[in-house]
Every structure is written in structure tokens, then in C-alpha cells.
Amino acid sequence: QVQLAESGGGLVQAGGSLRLSCVVSGRTFSDYAMAWFRQAPGKERERVAAINWVGRNTRYADSVKGRFTISRDNVKNTLYLQMNELKPEDTAVYYCAIYPVVYYHETPDHWGQGTQVTVSS
């Protein structure tokens, strides 16, 4: 059974930083691409950042480029999202997701339960 467990969310002031973590079990973590998504109230879920199976290729939403960094530790089976210069519009529930392949060109097949990030102005 594949399980993804996010942590690291919370309340932060605008301009601050947070680091999200996602621990994966039940699948060989190093064989699959990963991503972070977010969903704000009343909005559709959007992909924030994605990373391939070895961490060599990444992709970011335009809204977070230069502020967020996705990374992975294939020894610890952990995905990270470093979020800097946070803005109120970054407020959302953040989800980690795992793809069924090495690149992030398909639809993830497993999701975490999400962690709330709230940025105050």
C-alpha cells in the first residue's frame, strides 16, 4: 500500500519561509517522479513543482519560479518543497503526489492527505 505523509505546513507572515516534507512508503521511491500540488479555497488544484526520479529535472509553475525549490532525498524516501518569499496568494492546502513513471508527464496515481499553508499579510 502506497502512503504519502506531508508535514511542515503552518502559519507564516508574508515574506517568510516554510519547508514542506513528504515521506513515501510502499513503493520504491527512487523509481518514480514526484510533485507538489496545491488547492486554494474555491480554486482548482494546480501543480506547483515536479521532479523526475533522480532529481535532475524539475518544473515549476510560473507563480512560484524563483521562490520555491523542489528536491528529493532518495535515501530517506522524502520529497521536499522549500518555499521562500511567501505571499498571501500562496495560501492553500499543499499535497505531494507520486507518478507511476520516472517523469512527470502523466497523472499522479497516489496522493498525500495535504498540509495547510497560510500566509498572512
C-alpha positions in Angstrom: 0.0 0.0 0.0 1.5 3.3 -1.1 1.4 6.0 1.5 2.4 9.7 1.3 2.7 11.8 4.5 3.2 15.5 4.3 4.4 17.7 7.1 5.8 21.2 7.6 2.8 23.4 6.9 1.7 26.2 9.2 1.0 29.9 9.5 3.7 32.4 8.4 3.9 36.1 7.6 4.3 37.3 4.1 8.0 37.3 3.1 8.7 34.3 5.4 9.7 30.7 4.6 8.5 27.2 5.1 9.8 23.8 4.1 7.4 21.0 3.4 8.3 17.3 3.6 6.6 14.2 2.2 7.7 10.7 3.3 6.7 7.9 0.9 6.3 4.3 1.8 5.0 1.2 0.0 6.8 2.0 -3.3 10.4 2.2 -4.4 10.6 6.0 -4.1 13.7 6.4 -6.3 12.0 4.9 -9.3 9.3 7.5 -9.7 8.7 11.2 -10.4 7.1 13.3 -7.7 5.3 16.6 -7.5 3.7 19.1 -5.2 0.3 20.4 -5.9 -1.8 23.0 -4.1 -5.5 23.9 -3.8 -6.8 27.2 -2.5 -10.5 27.6 -1.5 -12.7 27.9 -4.5 -9.9 27.2 -6.9 -8.8 24.1 -8.9 -5.8 22.1 -7.8 -2.7 23.2 -9.5 0.8 21.7 -9.8 3.4 23.8 -8.1 6.5 21.8 -8.8 7.6 18.5 -10.2 10.8 16.5 -10.1 12.0 13.4 -12.0 13.1 10.2 -10.4 16.8 11.1 -9.9 16.1 14.8 -9.2 17.9 16.0 -12.3 14.9 17.6 -13.9 12.4 19.9 -12.3 9.5 22.1 -13.4 7.7 25.0 -11.7 4.5 26.9 -12.0 5.2 30.4 -13.2 3.7 31.8 -10.0 6.4 30.2 -7.8 9.5 30.3 -10.0 12.5 31.7 -8.2 10.8 31.4 -4.8 10.1 27.7 -4.4 12.6 24.8 -4.7 11.6 21.1 -5.1 14.1 18.4 -4.1 14.3 14.8 -3.1 16.4 12.5 -0.9 16.2 9.0 -2.4 17.9 7.5 0.6 15.3 8.9 3.0 12.4 8.4 0.7 11.5 12.0 1.2 10.3 14.8 -1.1 10.8 18.5 -0.1 9.5 21.9 -1.0 11.4 24.9 0.2 9.1 27.9 0.0 10.7 31.4 0.3 9.3 34.9 -0.1 5.8 33.6 0.7 2.8 35.6 -0.4 -0.8 35.6 0.8 -1.8 34.1 -2.5 0.3 31.0 -1.7 -2.2 30.2 1.0 -3.6 26.7 0.1 -3.6 23.1 1.1 -0.4 21.5 -0.3 -0.3 17.9 -1.5 2.5 15.7 -2.5 1.9 13.2 -5.2 3.8 10.3 -6.9 3.7 9.4 -10.5 3.6 5.8 -11.9 6.6 6.6 -14.1 10.0 8.2 -13.9 9.0 11.6 -15.5 6.1 13.9 -14.5 4.2 13.9 -17.8 1.3 11.7 -16.7 -1.2 11.9 -13.9 -0.1 11.0 -10.4 -1.6 7.8 -9.1 -1.2 8.4 -5.3 -1.7 11.5 -3.2 -1.0 12.6 0.4 -3.7 14.0 2.6 -2.3 17.5 2.4 -0.9 20.1 4.7 -2.3 23.6 5.2 -0.1 26.6 4.4 -1.4 30.0 5.5 0.4 33.2 4.7 -0.8 36.4 6.5 -0.3 39.8 5.0 
